[in-house]
């Protein structure tokens, strides 16, 4: 990260305003839904693949949010926040 700062690259939150994690979660769900709809249209198995891929999108989005929150907790572990 220090290398990025020395090259003048702003941190991720400065670019996205902190909304990136929520947008990523929504994107995984939307991608799963669209893939499921496309596969249902191609195979005629409606709504089996839409439900399956939507649930997979929710699962992947939730897992990624958990990993991100865990990394935030690990980063903040050594910070006392003025206490």
N, C-alpha and C positions, 0 to 999 in steps of 0.2 A: 504494500500500500504506500509506503514511503516513496517508492520509485514513481508511482503515479502522481503523488503530490509534487515531486520535484519536476515532473514534466508539465505541471499545470493542469492536470486532469482533475476536475472536481469530484468529490465523493458522490456515490449513487443517489443519496437522499437530496443532495443539492440540485440534481438534475430533475428528479421525479417528484420532489416535494414530499417524499415519504409515502406516496400512494402505490409504489411499485409492487409491494408484496400483495396487497389486495387485488391489484390488477392482474397479477400472475395467477392468483387463486381463481378469479373469474375466467381468465383465459383458458385454464385447464378444463374447467367445467364446460365452457362454450365449445372448445375443441372436441371434447368427448361427445357432446350433443351433436355437433355437426357431422363428425365421423359416423356416429350411430345412424343418423338420418340418411346419410349417403349410402351406407351399407344396407340399410333396410330397403331403400329404394332399388338398389341393385339386386338384392337377393329375394325381396318380397317377404321377409320374415318379420314384418312390422308387428309390434313394437319391440321385439326381443333385443335387437342390437342397439336400438336407441337407449333403452333402459340400461343395458349392460355397459355401453360406452360412457353414458352419463355418470353411472356409479363409479366407473374407473376414473373419470375426470375428477369427481368429488374426492375419491380416495387419494389420487396423486396430489391434488391441490392441498388437501388436508395434511398429507405427509410433508409436503414442501413447506407449508406454514409451520408445522411442528419443528422441522429442522431449522428453519430460520429463527423461530423464537428461542430454540435451544442455543443457537449461536449468539443471540443477543444476550441471553442470560449468562453464558460463559464469558462474554466480553465485559459484562457489567459486574462480574463476580468480585473483582478486586477494587471496585469503586465504592467509596463510602457514602457518597451523595451528601456530604456535609454533616454526617451524624458522628 
